[in-house]
Amino acid sequence: MSKSKEVMLNDDIRASEVRCLGDDGTQYGVISRNKALATAEGLGLDLVLIAPDAKPPVCKIMDYGKFRYQQVKKQKEAKKKQKTIEVKEIKLSIKIAQNDINYKLKHAREFLEEGKHVKFRVFLRGREMSNPNAGKEVLERIWPMVEDLGDRDKPPMFEGRYVNMLVVPKK
């Protein structure tokens, strides 16, 4: 857990009165902080501040070490279930020959079949910057060749010295 989500425990709690809950769901009601601490110590557990903004603040008697362990375990489990998206980039130029396009498209088709996103980039050099539509034309020429395997996420767009087009695999 990060420092911003740090929880106040036992003697760090400064409120004079707290609404106290037990680990098993029992409600102790509104009692003094000292009495809540004594109850927690008697059970061998920690007094944890749950809702500091409530009137009076809400505390729970629990085993904080076990609680923290379970939270970290849940976060790791959620991280495992996340799906990472891999984006493969294919660089082209305005003066690209058809056989070079075919070679690069063969790789793009493989990537799309594997479920990866493909970003086509046409780099504009020198005077090519004055005519970015030429880069868009190259991408529009490529699109029909990969249309059967993917969907166009974005149409060809001019960004800096590049004209980009993102193709995502069909579901």
Secondary structure, DSSP 8 states (H G I E B T S, - for coil): --GGG---BGGG---SEEEEE-TTS-EEEEEEHHHHHHHHHHHT-EEEEEETTSSS-EEEEE-HHHHHHHHHHHHHHHHHH-----EEEEEEETT--HHHHHHHHHHHHHHHHTT-EEEEEEE--GGGGG-THHHHHHHHHHHHHHTTTEEEEEEEEEETTEEEEEEEE--
